[in-house]
């Protein structure tokens, strides 16, 4: 049972409480707010210690007090209780030191002077117990920190909890549970029963010594995890000169707790018992016994001997996790029995070419040896066997004593043979000229003819097979089982020159031509009318209509493409455009155009290249030479009409025809006597003086309309048109 009484550090923050009050101040600022505080209460108990003096400290890395006390002195009451307000800014854990005071010994009823007791105040705790058990945790923590450089306070407390677990299994927190023999808190009563039991044990084994000093000697005894009257095998002194602590045991502690609990009506529900542990040999279990209070658990660390593993546990209900057995919550004594079994290891064999090892694997008990037979294959020789610290005698390999799984790795060498080459005819080579090939394996040859020669046939071997690999000039030799010579023959090469013709024309010769290595050949080109020849390939050159290859060194193709001659058709349009413009047209083809007139113009005529016009489209005749297509345009004209709405005047002229696009026209407007112009509109125009109406630029047929009204009956249009509404002065 490992307790989880863990203490985490908080960030350090110092809060200074300010003082309020009246009086003059030149600063004018606000007084600092008091630091936030929390109450902590507890008791000093071995029975209740009255009149003890407490101080609380921050700690150094060694678990001891550091600097001035953060609280104290604090005096305990008659029941051992104490309380204090601590600033929340003080980081935890804190060390609690208690000294002095008196208590009534639970075993004798006598008043006893208490000595020094220590405890920790963990992070977040609002209660704290200062008892011999908390003293045990503090001592074990400090001992762990001294022996473990770099360990944290938290790790030290964990180690202290482990020591307490090895001695006594409890369900209460020895740092924060406040012991009490009354009330409903079962943990507090259990704590009180243990403390009373310590007094009973101290009185039983050493009645003539100081009761408190004897209890502290028992705590020192327990600090090594074993209750036997000694610390790490060394006698323990009671007090300064009261003699050594007598031999005692965990059973004595159990009997003392049960004796004290049974004599107290408030505590007789609590029983204590001993859980023991033993093995069948081949390993150990620790602790060998632990005193336990009902409802608590116990932890046992199991250590198999070298070469053994834990086989199982029995006798106490619980669970095995790795090498730690944790009991269930127990209510009676039990004996944990641990059994071990010898380890068995697998000896395996690495499977490598060249032979086999039998057996292929074996299960071997720890410390035993095993033998293997190693047999090389035909054409192979056994060189060595590595692994498992063994020895090779002929073909028998004997391992050393086996202490873990291991692997045998045999090593074989293949026989090797010479493969040589020779050329019987022609010019060429084979590489490598000579090579060593392992038994049963194949070699590779590269056959390379001199430029202009080729291999006459697949090379042959006098004592080995030769076959192409599929890669140009590459052959395999073997499998080789003896020395072998490979021969090859070469002959002069010839190539095929093939003409490839497309389009309207022909070449001569028309078919493929066979040409000896480095010779040339020629082709005559015959394009059809209106066509021309593009020719390439075989690194050749053209003179007029004859194409001659370079010296031929491989199959090649002469590419001949007869294509129509392209002629430029030039388009001309002064007040418009052609789509497409100025195209090149293949011989014998026609070309279509769409002609678009500029704004204000219309297509008049399109001509040239023997073509025909259809509206604003034009198609040439068949093109056999360069030619021009020309489009002419006529400017668009419109008709303007003018009229009077309602009489009483006139406008002239009344009709204007053939008005060119973009031009303007003027009209004279004359009112009858006694009338004035009322409105004038149309053709985007306006009155430019009292009697003249001028149009906007004309882009379509349009009409102008004027009206008149009696003089003096209304404001004329001209007046209103000239009137500035923004500058009007309204009355």
C-alpha positions, 0 to 999 in steps of 0.5 A: 500500500503506497500512500499518495500523500504528494506535495506539489510546489506553488509559484512563490508570491510574497504578499505584504499586508498593509496597515490602515488608519488615519493621520496625515500622509504626503503620499496620497495613495491607498493603503495596501490591501491585506494579503488573502489568508486561509485557516490551518488547524490540527493537533500535536498528538501522542496522546493529545500534547498540551502546551506544545509550541509550534513553528511553521517554516519553508524548506530547503532541498534537504527537507529542513527549515529554511529562513525565519518561521512563516508562522509561530510561535503557536501554543497547543490547547489542552487537547493538543489542538492548534490553528493559524492563519497563513497567507495564501501566497506562501508556497507549500509544503511547509515544515511544522516543528513542535517542541515541549508540552505534555500528554497522558500516556495511553499505556500508563495514564501518567503525564509525560513530557513530549519532545520534538515532533515534525510534520509536513503541511502539504499543498492545499491541506487545511488540517495537519497532524503532528505525531510520531508517524508524521515524524517517521515520514519527515525522517525518511524524507530527509534520509532519502533526500540526503542519499539521492542527489537531485531528488525532490521533496515530493519524491522524498515524501513518497519514499517515506510513505513507502517505509511506513507501508513496509511497517504498517498498513493504514487507510488514513493520511498521517500528515492531514488526518487529525487523530481522535478517539471520539467522533464519527471520523473512522480514519481519525480513530484508526490513527488514534488506535495506532498511536495508543498501540505505540505507547502500549508497545513502548511500555511492554518492551521497556517499561523503565524508560521514558515513554516518549523517548521509547516511542521515538526509538520505535519510530527510529526502528521503523525508519528502515522499514523493519520492526526489529529493535534495530536500525539497519542492523545497528542498536538504537539508543532510547533517549540520550542514556537510557540504554538500547531499544529491546528486540521487538517485532511487527507482531508486538506492534499488532498486539499492542494496537489490538490491546489498546483498541480493545480497552477503549470503547470508542476504538474496539472496532479497530483490529490490527493483524500481521500479514507475512510473506514467504517464498518456495526458494529461488527468490525473495519477497519484501517485507517479510511481514507488515502490520496492518489495520483492518481495511488497509492494503499491503504491498510486497516487492518480489525479486526472483533469483537470477534465472527465475521468474515469478510463477504465482502467488497464493494465501492473500487476496490481491493483484500482482502487477509486474514484481509488486503484489498488492493485497486487497483491503484485508480484515484478517491476517494472511500469509502470502506465498510466492513461487518461482519457476526457472526461466527457459530461453529459446536458442534460434538459428539464423538461416543462411545459404550454404548449409543447415543446422539441426535442430532449427531451434531449442528451448534451454533452461537457464544455465544449461547447454545445447548441441547443434549439428551444422551440415554444409551444402554441396559446394560449400565449406563451413567456416565458423559458428557464432553466438551463445558463447559456444564452441565448434568441434568439427560440425558439432556446435555446443553452446555455453551456459544459456542465460538469455535467448540467443541466436546461432549464426553459421558462416559458410564459404562457397567454392569458386571457379574461373570463367574465361572468354575468347573471340573466334572470328570478327572484331569485338570483345567480352568483359570481363575477360575472366571472372571467378563465379561461386559454386551454383551461381551465375556470372554476367558477361557483356559482349561488345562488337567493334563499331560496324560489327555484330554478334554472329550468334549467342556465345557458347561455353565449353562447360557452362550454359550461356543465355541472354539476359534481355539487356542489350549485349548482356549474357548470364553464364551458369549455374557454374559448377566447374571452370568454363571458357566462353567463345563468341564470333562477330560479322560486318553489319548492314542497315536498312534505309527506309523512305517515309513519304506523306503528302502530294509527291513521290520519291525514287527509290520508293522502297527500303534500301539495304546499305553496308556499314558507313555507305551512303544512298540517295533519293530523288524527290518529285513534288506534285504541282503547287507543292514542295518537299521537306526532307530530313533523316539519316544525317543527309543533305539536299541538293535541288531535288536529290537527298543524299544520306550520310554514311549509314551506321544504323537503320534509319528513316528518310522523312519526306513531307510534300506540302502545299505552297502557301500564298499571301492573300493581302486584304485592303479596307479603308473604312473597315476590316477583314477577318481574317486579315492578310492570311496565307492560303495553301495552293488550290484552296479558297479563303473566306472573309468577313468584312466589317464596316467602321461605324457610319459606313457600309460595305459597298463592294469586295473584289479580287482573287477571282472571288465572289461577294455575298453581303459582307462576306467574300470567298476567293477563287482557288488560290494559285498565286499571291493576290489582293482582296479589296473592300470599298465602303460608302458613308451612311446617309439619313433623312431628317423631317421637321414639323410644327405641333399646333400651328402658329409658326413654322420651321424650315426646311421641312425635309432634309435628305442624304445627311451624312453620318456624324454631320449636323443640320440647322433649321430656322424656327419662325413664330407668327406675330403674337406668338413665341416658341414654346418647345423645340425637340428632336434629333438630339438638338437644341435652340442655338439662338432665338430662331435657329435649331441645331441638331446633334451629330446624326446617326439615324433617321430622325424628326424635329418638332416645335410648338408655339404659344401666345406671347405673354401667356407663359415663359418661353422655352428659351427663357426657361432653358436659360433660367438659373434655378440655383440662383433664383431669389424667392420672395 
